[in-house]
Amino acid sequence: GISKMQWLHFKKTDPYTLFFKESFNMPTFNKLNMKKAGRPVNDLPPLKPASEKPKIKKVKFDNLQSLLPYVPPIYHAFFNSLQFAGAPDGNAINQDEPLDEDEAAQNIFDSDTEPLD
């Protein structure tokens, strides 16, 4: 075990191996592989850049668009700017188009219930 090791030796050419002797009288070093078991790091897929936003599925985008009447208008720009897979430029909604009056007038806080006193 580790408590019996008396001489530790590391080699630059073999970074994941610990060479050790349990006594100074041993003629050669024993080897201990310190590399983690499992899949090698080289097999992992490369990460995407942080600037590249993930795209949602078109079905999910359409579902979110159908829920816009229940979202305050201040947040519409965010939902319209979401990128989805299959769109030529990342999204299908033009941000420069003004909201129509009906859409701008809708507010999630409007209610047909009696006010509380």
CYANA upper distance limits for C-alpha pairs under 8 A (distance plus 0.5 A):
  1 GLY  CA      5 MET  CA      7.59
  4 LYS  CA     22 GLU  CA      5.97
  5 MET  CA     20 PHE  CA      6.86
  5 MET  CA     21 LYS  CA      6.33
  5 MET  CA     22 GLU  CA      4.92
  5 MET  CA     23 SER  CA      7.78
  6 GLN  CA     20 PHE  CA      7.80
  6 GLN  CA     21 LYS  CA      6.40
  6 GLN  CA     22 GLU  CA      5.69
  6 GLN  CA     23 SER  CA      6.39
  6 GLN  CA     24 PHE  CA      7.72
  7 TRP  CA     20 PHE  CA      5.88
  7 TRP  CA     21 LYS  CA      5.58
  7 TRP  CA     22 GLU  CA      7.32
  7 TRP  CA     23 SER  CA      7.86
  7 TRP  CA     24 PHE  CA      7.73
  8 LEU  CA     18 LEU  CA      7.54
  8 LEU  CA     19 PHE  CA      6.42
  8 LEU  CA     20 PHE  CA      5.03
  8 LEU  CA     21 LYS  CA      7.27
  9 HIS  CA     18 LEU  CA      6.81
  9 HIS  CA     19 PHE  CA      5.42
  9 HIS  CA     20 PHE  CA      6.40
 10 PHE  CA     14 ASP  CA      8.05
 10 PHE  CA     15 PRO  CA      7.70
 10 PHE  CA     17 THR  CA      7.53
 10 PHE  CA     18 LEU  CA      6.13
 10 PHE  CA     19 PHE  CA      6.60
 11 LYS  CA     15 PRO  CA      6.76
 11 LYS  CA     17 THR  CA      8.25
 16 TYR  CA     33 ASN  CA      6.62
 16 TYR  CA     34 MET  CA      5.66
 16 TYR  CA     35 LYS  CA      5.80
 17 THR  CA     31 LYS  CA      6.96
 17 THR  CA     32 LEU  CA      6.08
 17 THR  CA     33 ASN  CA      5.18
 17 THR  CA     34 MET  CA      6.10
 17 THR  CA     35 LYS  CA      7.97
 18 LEU  CA     31 LYS  CA      6.29
 18 LEU  CA     32 LEU  CA      5.49
 18 LEU  CA     33 ASN  CA      6.94
 18 LEU  CA     34 MET  CA      7.35
 19 PHE  CA     29 PHE  CA      6.07
 19 PHE  CA     30 ASN  CA      6.02
 19 PHE  CA     31 LYS  CA      5.18
 19 PHE  CA     32 LEU  CA      6.79
 20 PHE  CA     29 PHE  CA      5.67
 20 PHE  CA     30 ASN  CA      5.79
 20 PHE  CA     31 LYS  CA      7.02
 20 PHE  CA     32 LEU  CA      8.28
 21 LYS  CA     26 MET  CA      6.95
 21 LYS  CA     28 THR  CA      7.90
 21 LYS  CA     29 PHE  CA      5.77
 21 LYS  CA     30 ASN  CA      6.68
 22 GLU  CA     26 MET  CA      7.83
 39 ARG  CA     43 ASP  CA      7.35
 40 PRO  CA     44 LEU  CA      8.12
 48 LYS  CA     52 GLU  CA      7.35
 53 LYS  CA     83 GLN  CA      8.34
 54 PRO  CA     83 GLN  CA      8.05
 55 LYS  CA     82 LEU  CA      8.09
 55 LYS  CA     83 GLN  CA      5.57
 55 LYS  CA     84 PHE  CA      5.04
 55 LYS  CA     85 ALA  CA      6.08
 55 LYS  CA     90 GLY  CA      8.29
 56 ILE  CA     60 LYS  CA      7.07
 56 ILE  CA     61 PHE  CA      7.22
 56 ILE  CA     82 LEU  CA      8.29
 56 ILE  CA     83 GLN  CA      6.94
 56 ILE  CA     84 PHE  CA      5.03
 56 ILE  CA     85 ALA  CA      6.59
 57 LYS  CA     61 PHE  CA      6.87
 57 LYS  CA     84 PHE  CA      5.94
 57 LYS  CA     85 ALA  CA      6.01
 58 LYS  CA     62 ASP  CA      6.65
 58 LYS  CA     84 PHE  CA      6.09
 58 LYS  CA     85 ALA  CA      6.63
 58 LYS  CA     86 GLY  CA      7.69
 59 VAL  CA     63 ASN  CA      6.70
 60 LYS  CA     64 LEU  CA      6.70
 61 PHE  CA     65 GLN  CA      6.69
 61 PHE  CA     82 LEU  CA      8.04
 61 PHE  CA     84 PHE  CA      7.09
 62 ASP  CA     66 SER  CA      6.74
 63 ASN  CA     67 LEU  CA      7.07
 64 LEU  CA     68 LEU  CA      7.15
 64 LEU  CA     79 PHE  CA      7.73
 65 GLN  CA     79 PHE  CA      7.76
 65 GLN  CA     80 ASN  CA      8.02
 67 LEU  CA     71 VAL  CA      7.44
 68 LEU  CA     72 PRO  CA      8.37
 68 LEU  CA     76 HIS  CA      7.34
 68 LEU  CA     79 PHE  CA      8.49
 69 PRO  CA    103 GLU  CA      7.66
 69 PRO  CA    106 GLN  CA      7.30
 69 PRO  CA    107 ASN  CA      8.37
 69 PRO  CA    108 ILE  CA      8.37
 70 TYR  CA    107 ASN  CA      7.74
 70 TYR  CA    108 ILE  CA      5.96
 71 VAL  CA     75 TYR  CA      7.29
 71 VAL  CA     76 HIS  CA      7.62
 71 VAL  CA    107 ASN  CA      7.66
 71 VAL  CA    108 ILE  CA      6.44
 72 PRO  CA     76 HIS  CA      7.58
 72 PRO  CA    106 GLN  CA      7.85
 72 PRO  CA    107 ASN  CA      5.76
 72 PRO  CA    108 ILE  CA      6.04
 73 PRO  CA     77 ALA  CA      8.43
 73 PRO  CA    103 GLU  CA      8.01
 73 PRO  CA    104 ALA  CA      6.55
 73 PRO  CA    106 GLN  CA      7.89
 73 PRO  CA    107 ASN  CA      7.46
 75 TYR  CA     79 PHE  CA      7.30
 76 HIS  CA     80 ASN  CA      6.51
 77 ALA  CA     81 SER  CA      6.54
 77 ALA  CA     95 GLN  CA      7.46
 78 PHE  CA     82 LEU  CA      7.11
 80 ASN  CA     91 ASN  CA      8.18
 80 ASN  CA     93 ILE  CA      6.18
 80 ASN  CA     94 ASN  CA      8.35
 80 ASN  CA     95 GLN  CA      7.75
 81 SER  CA     91 ASN  CA      6.96
 81 SER  CA     93 ILE  CA      7.46
 81 SER  CA     95 GLN  CA      7.81
 82 LEU  CA     90 GLY  CA      8.28
 82 LEU  CA     91 ASN  CA      6.88
 83 GLN  CA     87 ALA  CA      8.17
 83 GLN  CA     90 GLY  CA      5.13
 83 GLN  CA     91 ASN  CA      5.28
 84 PHE  CA     90 GLY  CA      6.37
 84 PHE  CA     91 ASN  CA      6.48
 85 ALA  CA     90 GLY  CA      7.56
 86 GLY  CA     90 GLY  CA      8.05
 87 ALA  CA     91 ASN  CA      5.91
 87 ALA  CA     92 ALA  CA      6.82
 88 PRO  CA     92 ALA  CA      8.45
 99 LEU  CA    103 GLU  CA      6.67
 99 LEU  CA    104 ALA  CA      6.41
100 ASP  CA    104 ALA  CA      6.66
101 GLU  CA    105 ALA  CA      6.44
102 ASP  CA    106 GLN  CA      6.89
106 GLN  CA    110 ASP  CA      8.14
